[in-house]
């Protein structure tokens, strides 16, 4: 049920009032590290709960709530919803603890077991009916995300004016390469399916042991997207043998699929995602002052270059070679230093983007 709040309260006051209404007045809050979004999370001391603060003007909380309920209905582990105020953009949710895939992998946990569990969770999700009310991951959305590359990354190579002049041609070539995969309406696509947003939950069996986070931007689209996002991770190097093994593991569990078409979708979506992420990482550093993401640029660029080696991207590859010199090369230290120190102005009105 939507709650009523006092408009005059500042954000801290709104959080306190929400906690009081939920029966946790004065509960101590521990702020968790911020991510690439404007959302914030606070751990309630000793309660096994998180306070989710999702500013309603920038990131409404409703989509998170609806997708979480859908995932629960499928037997998958999204955080439980304890109390929600959609108008205020606040929710008390289940705290899954500390065992993110990122932490477990850094501590030496066997990566094969973790990735297999994550793939099995995707198989369960993709076999189930999708949430019909969600929007499609269509050509317009894919194009808006590709624009992040030409709007934020390419200006570092050739300047803002030159990048602006090339924008339309770039997006047209990308749209042509992705025209087929943009028609897919096969599955719920969580869109941020990677090690930072996956958790291992003790005491749960089967795919329920895989905790799912950060799914509020979910759409209906190609089944290949989330598997690609997991195996083509901008944040960590995924061994090629593991990538191939997990692709094979997924496809063996879904014999009804047209495997060659699925793999072609995977390749095209990989190019699209890596282009988007390159732009987002630059934007996070230059606009938002989150410079830590620059460390992932070389890996993401390598994945982008590899994805564009696919036959479908021959025209785009040739165009980049002719119009964006150095697009395959890592950014020089001087460019990165300037990006850390100088505000970087938006070239065009790109989509918000997410990661």
VEXDREN-2710 file (C-alpha; in Angstrom, 1 decimal):
% VEXDREN-2710
k/r/px/py/pz
1/UNK/0.0/0.0/0.0
2/UNK/1.3/3.5/-0.9
3/UNK/2.1/5.5/2.2
4/UNK/1.7/9.2/2.8
5/UNK/4.8/11.3/3.6
6/UNK/5.4/14.9/4.6
7/UNK/6.7/16.9/1.6
8/UNK/8.8/19.2/3.8
9/UNK/11.0/16.5/5.1
10/UNK/14.5/16.2/3.6
11/UNK/15.7/12.9/2.4
12/UNK/17.2/11.9/5.7
13/UNK/14.0/12.8/7.4
14/UNK/11.9/10.8/4.9
15/UNK/14.0/7.8/5.6
16/UNK/13.6/8.2/9.3
17/UNK/9.8/8.7/9.0
18/UNK/9.5/5.6/6.7
19/UNK/11.5/3.5/9.2
20/UNK/9.3/4.7/12.1
21/UNK/6.1/3.8/10.1
22/UNK/7.6/0.3/9.5
23/UNK/8.3/-0.2/13.2
24/UNK/12.0/0.5/13.1
25/UNK/12.2/4.0/14.6
26/UNK/15.7/5.0/15.4
27/UNK/17.3/1.8/13.9
28/UNK/21.0/2.4/13.3
29/UNK/21.8/2.6/9.6
30/UNK/25.1/1.6/7.9
31/UNK/25.5/3.1/4.4
32/UNK/26.7/0.6/1.9
33/UNK/29.2/1.6/-0.9
34/UNK/27.5/3.4/-3.8
35/UNK/27.3/1.8/-7.3
36/UNK/26.8/3.3/-10.7
37/UNK/23.2/4.4/-10.0
38/UNK/21.7/7.1/-7.8
39/UNK/20.2/4.4/-5.5
40/UNK/21.5/4.0/-2.0
41/UNK/21.4/1.1/0.4
42/UNK/21.6/1.1/4.2
43/UNK/22.0/-2.0/6.4
44/UNK/19.8/-2.0/9.5
45/UNK/21.9/-3.1/12.4
46/UNK/21.0/-6.6/13.6
47/UNK/17.7/-6.8/11.7
48/UNK/18.7/-8.7/8.6
49/UNK/17.2/-5.9/6.5
50/UNK/18.3/-3.3/4.0
51/UNK/16.7/0.1/3.5
52/UNK/16.6/0.8/-0.2
53/UNK/16.6/4.5/-1.1
54/UNK/15.7/4.9/-4.8
55/UNK/15.0/8.6/-5.6
56/UNK/11.5/8.7/-7.3
57/UNK/12.5/11.4/-9.9
58/UNK/15.5/9.6/-11.2
59/UNK/14.9/5.9/-10.4
60/UNK/11.4/5.0/-9.4
61/UNK/11.2/2.0/-7.1
62/UNK/8.0/0.5/-8.7
63/UNK/9.8/-1.5/-11.4
64/UNK/12.1/-3.1/-8.7
65/UNK/9.0/-4.1/-6.7
66/UNK/7.1/-5.6/-9.6
67/UNK/10.1/-7.6/-11.0
68/UNK/11.0/-8.9/-7.5
69/UNK/7.4/-10.2/-7.1
70/UNK/7.6/-11.9/-10.5
71/UNK/10.9/-13.5/-9.6
72/UNK/9.5/-14.7/-6.3
73/UNK/6.6/-16.3/-8.2
74/UNK/9.1/-18.4/-10.2
75/UNK/10.9/-19.7/-7.1
76/UNK/14.0/-17.4/-7.8
77/UNK/15.7/-15.5/-5.0
78/UNK/15.1/-11.8/-5.3
79/UNK/15.2/-9.9/-1.9
80/UNK/12.0/-10.2/0.0
81/UNK/9.9/-7.1/0.2
82/UNK/9.1/-6.2/3.9
83/UNK/7.7/-2.6/3.5
84/UNK/7.4/-0.4/0.4
85/UNK/6.5/3.3/-0.1
86/UNK/6.6/3.8/-3.9
87/UNK/5.8/7.5/-3.7
88/UNK/8.8/8.1/-1.5
89/UNK/11.1/5.7/-3.3
90/UNK/11.8/3.7/-0.1
91/UNK/11.7/0.0/0.7
92/UNK/12.7/-2.3/3.5
93/UNK/14.0/-5.5/1.8
94/UNK/15.7/-8.7/2.8
95/UNK/19.4/-8.5/3.4
96/UNK/21.2/-11.3/1.5
97/UNK/24.4/-10.7/3.5
98/UNK/27.9/-10.3/2.3
99/UNK/28.6/-13.2/-0.1
100/UNK/28.5/-11.6/-3.5
101/UNK/30.1/-13.5/-6.3
102/UNK/32.7/-10.7/-6.5
103/UNK/33.7/-11.3/-2.9
104/UNK/33.6/-15.0/-3.1
105/UNK/35.7/-15.1/-6.3
106/UNK/38.3/-12.7/-4.7
107/UNK/38.5/-15.1/-1.8
108/UNK/39.2/-18.1/-4.0
109/UNK/35.8/-19.7/-4.2
110/UNK/35.7/-22.2/-7.1
111/UNK/34.4/-20.1/-10.0
112/UNK/33.0/-23.1/-12.0
113/UNK/30.4/-23.8/-9.3
114/UNK/29.3/-20.2/-9.0
115/UNK/29.0/-19.7/-12.7
116/UNK/27.1/-23.0/-13.1
117/UNK/24.6/-21.9/-10.5
118/UNK/24.1/-18.5/-12.2
119/UNK/23.6/-20.2/-15.5
120/UNK/21.1/-22.7/-14.0
121/UNK/19.2/-19.7/-12.6
122/UNK/19.0/-18.2/-16.0
123/UNK/17.7/-21.4/-17.5
124/UNK/14.9/-21.5/-14.9
125/UNK/14.1/-17.9/-15.7
126/UNK/14.1/-18.4/-19.4
127/UNK/11.9/-21.5/-19.3
128/UNK/9.2/-19.6/-17.3
129/UNK/6.6/-17.2/-18.7
130/UNK/7.9/-13.6/-18.9
131/UNK/6.3/-10.7/-17.0
132/UNK/3.9/-9.5/-19.7
133/UNK/3.6/-5.9/-18.4
134/UNK/7.3/-5.1/-19.1
135/UNK/8.4/-3.1/-22.0
136/UNK/10.4/-4.7/-24.9
137/UNK/14.1/-4.5/-25.4
138/UNK/13.6/-3.1/-28.8
139/UNK/15.6/-1.3/-31.5
140/UNK/15.0/2.1/-29.9
141/UNK/16.3/1.0/-26.6
142/UNK/19.3/-0.8/-28.1
143/UNK/20.1/2.3/-30.1
144/UNK/19.8/4.7/-27.1
145/UNK/22.4/2.5/-25.3
146/UNK/24.8/2.3/-28.3
147/UNK/24.7/6.1/-28.4
148/UNK/26.6/6.2/-25.1
149/UNK/29.7/5.1/-27.0
150/UNK/29.6/7.9/-29.6
151/UNK/28.5/10.5/-27.1
152/UNK/31.0/9.8/-24.3
153/UNK/33.8/7.6/-25.5
154/UNK/34.5/8.6/-29.1
155/UNK/34.9/12.3/-28.2
156/UNK/38.0/11.3/-26.2
157/UNK/39.5/10.1/-29.5
158/UNK/38.4/12.7/-32.1
159/UNK/36.8/15.5/-30.2
160/UNK/33.2/16.4/-29.5
161/UNK/32.4/18.2/-32.7
162/UNK/33.7/15.4/-34.9
163/UNK/31.9/12.8/-32.8
164/UNK/28.6/14.7/-33.1
165/UNK/28.9/14.8/-36.9
166/UNK/29.4/11.0/-37.0
167/UNK/26.6/10.1/-34.6
168/UNK/23.8/9.4/-37.1
169/UNK/25.9/7.2/-39.3
170/UNK/27.3/5.2/-36.3
171/UNK/23.8/4.5/-35.0
172/UNK/22.5/3.5/-38.4
173/UNK/25.3/1.0/-38.9
174/UNK/24.7/-0.5/-35.4
175/UNK/21.0/-0.6/-36.0
176/UNK/21.5/-2.6/-39.2
177/UNK/23.7/-5.1/-37.4
178/UNK/21.3/-5.6/-34.6
179/UNK/18.0/-5.4/-36.5
180/UNK/17.2/-9.1/-36.1
181/UNK/18.1/-9.5/-32.5
182/UNK/16.1/-6.4/-31.7
183/UNK/12.9/-8.3/-32.6
184/UNK/13.4/-11.0/-29.9
185/UNK/10.7/-11.3/-27.2
186/UNK/11.9/-14.6/-25.7
187/UNK/12.6/-13.9/-22.0
188/UNK/12.8/-11.6/-19.1
189/UNK/16.1/-9.8/-19.5
190/UNK/17.5/-8.6/-16.1
191/UNK/20.2/-6.5/-18.0
192/UNK/22.7/-6.3/-15.2
193/UNK/23.5/-10.0/-14.7
194/UNK/27.1/-10.1/-13.5
195/UNK/29.2/-11.0/-10.5
196/UNK/28.5/-7.8/-8.6
197/UNK/24.8/-8.5/-8.6
198/UNK/24.8/-12.2/-7.8
199/UNK/25.0/-13.7/-4.3
200/UNK/25.4/-17.2/-2.9
201/UNK/22.7/-17.8/-0.3
202/UNK/23.4/-20.4/2.4
203/UNK/20.5/-22.7/3.3
204/UNK/18.7/-22.5/0.0
205/UNK/18.5/-25.4/-2.5
206/UNK/18.9/-25.4/-6.3
207/UNK/18.6/-22.2/-8.2
208/UNK/17.1/-20.5/-5.1
209/UNK/20.7/-20.5/-3.8
210/UNK/21.5/-17.8/-6.4
211/UNK/20.6/-14.4/-5.0
212/UNK/19.6/-11.8/-7.6
213/UNK/20.1/-8.1/-7.3
214/UNK/19.7/-4.9/-9.4
215/UNK/17.0/-6.0/-11.8
216/UNK/14.7/-3.0/-11.8
217/UNK/15.6/-2.2/-15.4
218/UNK/14.3/-5.5/-16.7
219/UNK/12.8/-5.7/-20.2
220/UNK/11.5/-8.5/-22.5
221/UNK/14.1/-9.4/-25.1
222/UNK/16.6/-11.9/-26.3
223/UNK/17.5/-14.8/-24.0
224/UNK/21.1/-14.5/-25.0
225/UNK/21.6/-11.1/-23.3
226/UNK/22.0/-12.0/-19.6
227/UNK/24.1/-15.0/-20.4
228/UNK/26.4/-12.8/-22.4
229/UNK/26.4/-10.2/-19.7
230/UNK/27.6/-12.8/-17.2
231/UNK/30.3/-14.3/-19.4
232/UNK/31.5/-11.1/-21.1
233/UNK/32.0/-9.2/-17.8
234/UNK/33.5/-5.7/-17.8
235/UNK/34.6/-6.1/-14.2
236/UNK/36.6/-9.3/-14.3
237/UNK/38.4/-11.6/-16.7
238/UNK/36.4/-14.7/-17.5
239/UNK/38.6/-17.5/-18.7
240/UNK/37.8/-18.6/-22.2
241/UNK/37.5/-22.2/-21.2
242/UNK/34.9/-21.3/-18.6
243/UNK/33.0/-19.0/-21.0
244/UNK/32.7/-21.9/-23.5
245/UNK/31.8/-24.4/-20.9
246/UNK/29.0/-22.2/-19.5
247/UNK/27.7/-21.5/-23.0
248/UNK/27.6/-25.2/-23.7
249/UNK/26.0/-25.9/-20.3
250/UNK/23.2/-23.4/-21.0
251/UNK/22.5/-24.7/-24.5
252/UNK/22.5/-28.4/-23.4
253/UNK/19.7/-27.6/-21.0
254/UNK/17.7/-25.8/-23.7
255/UNK/17.7/-28.3/-26.6
256/UNK/14.6/-26.5/-28.0
257/UNK/16.6/-23.5/-29.0
258/UNK/18.1/-22.8/-32.4
259/UNK/21.7/-22.9/-31.1
260/UNK/23.4/-21.1/-34.1
261/UNK/20.9/-18.3/-33.9
262/UNK/21.3/-18.0/-30.2
263/UNK/25.1/-17.7/-30.5
264/UNK/24.7/-15.1/-33.2
265/UNK/22.4/-13.1/-30.9
266/UNK/25.0/-13.5/-28.2
267/UNK/27.7/-12.0/-30.5
268/UNK/25.6/-9.0/-31.6
269/UNK/24.4/-8.2/-28.2
270/UNK/28.0/-8.4/-26.9
271/UNK/29.1/-5.7/-29.3
272/UNK/26.1/-3.6/-28.3
273/UNK/26.7/-4.0/-24.5
274/UNK/30.4/-3.3/-24.7
275/UNK/29.8/-0.1/-26.7
276/UNK/27.3/1.0/-24.1
277/UNK/29.6/0.2/-21.1
278/UNK/32.5/2.0/-22.6
279/UNK/30.4/5.1/-22.7
280/UNK/29.0/4.6/-19.2
281/UNK/32.4/4.2/-17.7
282/UNK/33.6/7.4/-19.2
283/UNK/30.5/9.2/-18.1
284/UNK/30.7/7.9/-14.6
285/UNK/34.3/9.2/-14.4
286/UNK/33.9/12.5/-16.2
287/UNK/30.4/13.6/-15.1
288/UNK/29.9/11.8/-11.8
289/UNK/33.5/11.7/-10.5
290/UNK/33.4/7.9/-10.1
291/UNK/36.9/7.4/-11.4
292/UNK/37.3/3.8/-10.3
293/UNK/35.4/2.6/-13.4
294/UNK/38.3/3.8/-15.6
295/UNK/40.3/0.7/-14.5
296/UNK/37.9/-1.5/-16.4
297/UNK/38.2/0.4/-19.7
298/UNK/41.0/-1.8/-21.2
299/UNK/39.1/-5.0/-20.5
300/UNK/35.9/-3.6/-21.9
301/UNK/37.6/-2.3/-25.0
302/UNK/39.2/-5.7/-25.6
303/UNK/35.8/-7.3/-25.4
304/UNK/34.3/-4.7/-27.8
305/UNK/37.1/-5.2/-30.3
306/UNK/36.6/-9.0/-30.2
307/UNK/32.9/-8.7/-30.6
308/UNK/33.3/-6.4/-33.6
309/UNK/35.4/-9.0/-35.3
310/UNK/32.2/-10.9/-36.0
311/UNK/31.2/-11.0/-39.7
312/UNK/27.9/-9.1/-39.0
313/UNK/29.9/-6.0/-37.9
314/UNK/32.1/-5.8/-40.9
315/UNK/30.6/-2.6/-42.2
316/UNK/30.7/-0.9/-38.8
317/UNK/34.3/-2.1/-38.3
318/UNK/35.4/-0.7/-41.6
319/UNK/33.6/2.6/-40.8
320/UNK/35.3/2.9/-37.5
321/UNK/38.7/2.3/-39.1
322/UNK/38.0/5.1/-41.5
323/UNK/36.4/7.7/-39.2
324/UNK/37.6/7.0/-35.6
325/UNK/41.4/6.4/-35.7
326/UNK/42.7/4.6/-32.7
327/UNK/39.4/3.2/-31.7
328/UNK/41.0/-0.2/-31.0
329/UNK/43.8/1.2/-28.8
330/UNK/43.7/1.8/-25.1
331/UNK/43.3/5.4/-24.1
332/UNK/46.7/7.1/-23.3
333/UNK/47.5/8.0/-19.7
334/UNK/47.3/11.7/-20.5
335/UNK/43.7/11.3/-21.7
336/UNK/42.7/9.4/-18.5
337/UNK/44.4/12.0/-16.3
338/UNK/42.5/14.8/-18.0
339/UNK/39.3/12.9/-17.6
340/UNK/39.9/12.6/-13.9
341/UNK/40.5/16.3/-13.5
342/UNK/38.3/18.0/-16.0
343/UNK/34.5/17.9/-16.1
344/UNK/33.5/16.2/-19.4
345/UNK/30.4/17.7/-21.1
346/UNK/27.7/15.6/-22.7
347/UNK/27.7/15.7/-26.5
348/UNK/24.2/14.6/-27.1
349/UNK/21.2/13.5/-25.1
350/UNK/22.1/9.9/-24.5
351/UNK/19.8/7.6/-22.6
352/UNK/20.4/7.3/-18.8
353/UNK/22.1/3.9/-19.2
354/UNK/22.8/1.4/-16.6
355/UNK/25.2/-1.4/-15.7
END
